[in-house]
Amino acid sequence: MQSDALRRPSGKVILLAAALTAAVPLGGCYTPSERALGGAAIGGLGGAGIGALASGGMLGPTLAAGAIGAAGGALIGAATAPAPRYYARRHGRYRYY
């Protein structure tokens, strides 16, 4: 059983736009600070959305869930940053190590 929002074409477009907007912050993030910022944005939006649905749109729980989501997203984003790559000369050639 689908909701009314997904039956209409405009609901699908909004859902697709929201998914793409959530994926954009992690597009080219390599440093831990960039990953933390992108993770905080995604976590905050997701937390606020879940908080709004769970509380019926009340402001306090929505903001609290958004703050918790942002903190969790920042921690996870910073912890999952790839290891830095070094460009060095070894055996007469320059390579990434």
Protein Blocks (a to p, Z undefined) as FASTA:
>chain_A
ZZfklmpmklmmmmmmmmmmmmmmmmmgcbfklmmmmmmmmmmmmmmmmmmmmnnopakl
mmmmmmmmmmmmmmmmmmmpccddddddeehiacdZZ
